[in-house]
Amino acid sequence: MSTPTAAKPSTGGYQVARPLGRCAISGREIAPDERFMAALRETAEGFERLDVSMEHWGELADKSDLLGYWQATMPRPEQKKKLFVDDEILCGLFERLSEAAEPSKLNFRFVLGLILMRKRLIQYDATRQEDGQEIWSVRLKGRTEPMDLLNPQLNEQQVMEVSQQLSEILSEEL
């Protein structure tokens, strides 16, 4: 297996490198307009994006550590940047990060939660204080069970950094 697009620690959390346009299994170039599977997983170093050609997707034996995956089309180099926004993937990622304790992941989940609220996929119910922290009670659309969302009190710079991470993770552009 070739080296996939790696997550890189930064001062503001984890940055996910842009896709390389190569299959993470075979190393073969994924051609413009070709369909492929994009996946996001968590490693000890942070988040990692994998792009896998359709013919090799079945060879990715362990999908249990994937936070989410989706089908995408490799853009042409001259195409404008597009963001992949699939509500089910975003909600699944939000849920999978519910047990996160690291500050960078808490920041990431909070901004993702704000995006999902804006898209009306999460409903805010109430705020409570616990051990000096602000915790929001939210519910995913169509569900009754509440979920906690820690408000990490991000400053403007931190919000910008996390927003950039989300753009890089979900970007289909090379």
VENLIN-V922406 format. One record per residue. N is the residue number from 1. SS is DSSP state (2 for helix, 1 for strand, 0 for the rest). PSI is psi in whole degrees, -180 to 180 (NA if undefined). OMEGA is omega in whole degrees, 0 to 359 (NA if undefined). Layout:
N_SS_PSI_OMEGA + N_SS_PSI_OMEGA
//
This chain:
1_0_135_179 + 2_0_168_181 + 3_0_121_179 + 4_0_174_176 + 5_1_122_188 + 6_0_152_173 + 7_1_142_182 + 8_1_124_176 + 9_1_144_175 + 10_1_176_181 + 11_0_-28_183 + 12_0_7_182 + 13_1_-141_181 + 14_1_137_175 + 15_1_141_177 + 16_1_123_181 + 17_0_154_177 + 18_0_154_179 + 19_0_147_183 + 20_0_-9_181 + 21_0_18_179 + 22_1_147_177 + 23_0_129_181 + 24_0_-17_180 + 25_0_-54_187 + 26_0_-22_185 + 27_0_-4_179 + 28_0_142_176 + 29_1_137_174 + 30_0_117_187 + 31_0_154_174 + 32_0_142_181 + 33_0_0_178 + 34_0_138_177 + 35_1_144_178 + 36_1_171_176 + 37_1_131_175 + 38_1_141_182 + 39_1_154_176 + 40_1_129_176 + 41_1_163_179 + 42_1_132_177 + 43_1_177_178 + 44_0_-28_181 + 45_0_-14_181 + 46_1_-154_180 + 47_1_146_180 + 48_1_132_176 + 49_1_134_177 + 50_1_134_172 + 51_1_126_186 + 52_1_129_178 + 53_1_153_184 + 54_2_-39_183 + 55_2_-16_181 + 56_2_-1_182 + 57_2_-40_179 + 58_2_-21_180 + 59_2_-12_176 + 60_0_88_190 + 61_0_-46_185 + 62_0_101_178 + 63_0_1_184 + 64_0_-26_181 + 65_0_4_179 + 66_1_133_175 + 67_1_-29_179 + 68_1_160_175 + 69_1_156_184 + 70_1_159_177 + 71_1_140_181 + 72_1_171_176 + 73_1_129_180 + 74_0_124_181 + 75_0_160_173 + 76_0_148_182 + 77_0_-32_182 + 78_0_-7_181 + 79_0_147_174 + 80_0_156_180 + 81_0_134_175 + 82_0_148_174 + 83_1_136_176 + 84_0_117_181 + 85_0_102_177 + 86_0_120_186 + 87_2_-41_181 + 88_2_-42_179 + 89_2_-46_181 + 90_2_-43_179 + 91_2_-40_178 + 92_2_-42_178 + 93_2_-42_178 + 94_2_-45_179 + 95_2_-44_182 + 96_2_-27_180 + 97_2_7_184 + 98_2_-25_180 + 99_2_2_182 + 100_0_143_179 + 101_0_-20_182 + 102_0_138_182 + 103_2_-42_182 + 104_2_-37_179 + 105_2_-36_176 + 106_2_-42_178 + 107_2_-45_180 + 108_2_-47_182 + 109_2_-38_180 + 110_2_-48_180 + 111_2_-40_176 + 112_2_-42_177 + 113_2_-41_178 + 114_2_-40_178 + 115_2_-44_180 + 116_2_-32_175 + 117_2_-43_180 + 118_2_-35_178 + 119_0_1_181 + 120_0_33_176 + 121_0_-14_174 + 122_1_137_177 + 123_1_130_177 + 124_1_134_179 + 125_1_-51_186 + 126_1_168_176 + 127_1_141_174 + 128_1_159_176 + 129_1_132_179 + 130_1_120_179 + 131_0_41_178 + 132_0_9_180 + 133_1_146_178 + 134_1_122_181 + 135_1_126_178 + 136_1_139_173 + 137_1_121_182 + 138_1_162_177 + 139_1_137_173 + 140_1_145_181 + 141_0_132_177 + 142_0_3_180 + 143_0_155_180 + 144_0_-25_183 + 145_0_131_180 + 146_0_156_175 + 147_1_149_176 + 148_1_141_175 + 149_1_109_180 + 150_1_129_173 + 151_1_105_184 + 152_0_6_178 + 153_0_55_182 + 154_0_144_172 + 155_0_174_184 + 156_2_-41_180 + 157_2_-43_180 + 158_2_-40_178 + 159_2_-42_179 + 160_2_-43_180 + 161_2_-44_180 + 162_2_-39_177 + 163_2_-40_178 + 164_2_-41_178 + 165_2_-46_179 + 166_2_-42_179 + 167_2_-43_181 + 168_2_-38_180 + 169_2_-43_187 + 170_2_-1_184 + 171_1_139_174 + 172_0_-4_182 + 173_0_145_174 + 174_0_NA_NA
//
